[in-house]
Amino acid sequence: MGASMDGFLLEIGATIGEAVQEIAENMLLVAIEADEVTIGACEMPMEQGVWIELDGGIQAHFRLIATDDSALRLACALLGEEREAFDEELGDAFGEVVNMMAGGMVTRFEDREHGSVSMTPPLRVVIGDTFPEPSPEVICVHQGFHLDGTFFCAEVVFPLEFAQWKAA
């Protein structure tokens, strides 16, 4: 990858970190620690995940990949109550957490002159469900986060052709 491609991808990575950190700390009132931004797919096995499609000035998918425990903690933080097991309400809350994070990214994309970006509703997936796998035609940027000893990962997956065009 060229310097302009790396620059574009690292800008996207910074956007992921800013949006996730802001929602976690200001809206959910939980402290998280961010790992480094990495180019490539998150290798953490998914137990809970949410996928949101972005279109317009940024054409990509935003995905949050979580362990059951980290997804439970994020969803409980939104609801403001502790629970020990996932149910439908917590699944919806987890989807809304990811929707808020993606919304924070979209705002930043638009502020950085990428143009208007639209989002699809969150699609929640769990172990055993089909989750789109990266292929040679896409490029991923991800950042891992730690929440009270649990881990989750946020990533943006671009069509390679779009990323090359944006980086040019």
C-alpha positions, 0 to 999 in steps of 0.5 A: 500500500502506498503512503496516501492509502496508509494515510487514508486508512489511519485517518479512518482508524483514528475516527473509529477510536474517537467515536467508540471512545466518545460513546463509551465514556460520555454516553455509556459512562464506562472506561475503555482502553484502546489498542493501536489501529491496525490495517487488516481484519480483527482476528478475535472470534465473534460471539456477538456482532453488529454490522452497519452499512455506510453509503455516500461519501464513505462506502463501507461496513462498520462492524463491532465484534465482541465477546458475550461478556463485552457485549453484555457490559456495553448493553447493560451500560446503555440500559443502566442496569446489571444483568447476567445473561443476554436476552432480546432487550439486551440484544437490541441495546447492544445494536443501539450502542453500535448504532451510536458508535457508527453515528459518531463515526459518520459525523466525523467523516462528514466533518472531514469533508468526505461528504454526506454518509447514510447508515442502514439499521444495525444488523445483529449477529451471534455465533453461528450466524453468517457474518460477512467475511473479508475477501481480497476485494476489501480492506479492513481497518480495526481497533481493539478495545478493553473494557474491565478485562473484556475485549471488543473490536471495531472495524471499518471494511471498505471495497478495495477500489473505493479505498484506492479512489479515496486515497488518490 
